[in-house]
Amino acid sequence: MSTVSKSLLKGKMLEYFRQVEETGEELVVTDNGRPVVKVVPVQTRSSAAELFADVRGKVVYHEDILAPTTDEWPET
């Protein structure tokens, strides 16, 4: 995590924003040495299909996954 003062950021804001975008590293902006703002990159969300693409078609069900389980787990 990098830190930069408000006054330095003001003059080189685009440069710092590009750095955050390229590296993914957070940037903390300070005012008189006190952290006041955190700049973080926006993370895109992956779809479920993308997240589980590597296991698609590899999962094996040995029985009906929707069958009731009352025999195994008695109701209380």
N, C-alpha and C positions, 0 to 999 in steps of 0.2 A: 504494500500500500504506500503510495507516494503522497507527500504533502506539499502544498504550495500556499503562499500567502495570497490574500485577495488582490493586493496591488500587483504582484507578479502575474497572477492569473489574468488580470484585466488586459495586460499588454500582449499576452500570448495565449489567449483562451482557445482559439482554433487549434493551435499546436497541441495543447494539453488534451483537448477533446479527441483529437485524432489518435493520440497516444493511448487513451483509455479505450477507444474503439478497436485499435489494432492489437493491444496486448491483453485486454480484458481485465487489467489491473484497476482497482479502485483508486480514486484521487480524493484526498481530504483537503479542503480549503480552510485556511486558518485566518483568524483576525486577531492580531496582537498575540500570536502564539497559541490561541485557543481554537480548537476545531469547531467550525460552524456549519459546514456543508460537506456532504459526501457525494461525489459523482461516481456512479456505477454504470457499467454497460448494460443495455437492455438485453436480456436473454430471451431468445425465441423459444417457444414451446414446441416440443416435438409431439407428433401425433402418436397414438397408441400403436398404430401399424408400424411406424418407424422404430419405436422403442423395442418392440417385440419381434422385429423382422428376423433376427437371427435364430429364434426358436420356433418360428411358424412351421407347422407341419412336423415338428419333432416331439410334441407332447403326446404321451400315450395314456389313455384312460383304460383302466383294467375292469371297471364296472361303471354302472350308470351314476354319474356324478349328481344327478337330481333325485336319486332314490332317498326316501326318508331314512334317517339314522337312529330311530327310536330304539331299535334293538341294541345298538352299540352304546348309546348314551341314554340311560334311563331318565325319564322326565321326573322332576322333583316337585 
